[in-house]
């Protein structure tokens, strides 16, 4: 994907003003079911398509894997984020986080709106946990630049605190009035991220609506609140989690969805 040209952006700015967006976030578990026995990406694509969302935040999405491509007959030739985008999301960005001999995976964003710019910020701390913040700037007709950040944070509390600090530092550099969405797998099973992210003006959609983050892991019997959707300068409406089939069998994380409205 290449950044949008000036001509394309001029045409976008002449489109009717968009007042709300539907978004989804899911950890794809590299395309496998919760037990790592079945490759479920084609079924996941069909499930995501039924929701008709404008933005899809993906974590643990495969960019390439040589050995799996030889083992599974339904393994797509394209990177998984392109396979999922198909014809519904014409714009996508990928941030490679983990690299190994057979391939790599990371975060991705699928968008129905033009992506003006993207960068993948490496927030790995130490050891073997490669983590990243995929920051994209979207051109939504009639609105200021929309900052969408797809995150996958570390398993250790100390690492997450530092990664959240880096996330807040990034957001503090944005224009104060620009809308911001931060979604993904925070691994925040102790529910400590909210206090730190409040410092940079972020509010979590499920906490605002229900008083607590949603339980998303493991997908079949959710006990832990690992996944989140945070916003700034936006109004969230009707946050929901999909626990039942097919979602409970497509990944080890349940997806989160919400509508966001521009102020």
MOWOWO-V221827 format. One line per field, one symbol per residue. burial: I if it has 24 or more other C-alpha atoms within 12 Angstrom, else O. A space follows every 10 residues. Layout:
burial: ???
This chain:
burial: OOOOOOOOOO OIOOOOOIOI IIIIIIIIII IIIIOOOIII IIIIIOIIIO IIIIIIIIII IIIIIOOOOO OOOOIIOOII IIIIIOOIII IIIIIIIIOO OOOIIIIIII IIIIIIIIII IIIIOOOOOI IIIIIIIIII IOIIIIIIII IIIIIOOOII IOIIOIIIOI IOOIOOOIII IIIIIIIIIO IOIIOIIOOI IIIIIIIOOO OOIIIIIIII OIOIIIIIII IIIIIIIOII IIIOOOIIII IIIIIIIIII IIO
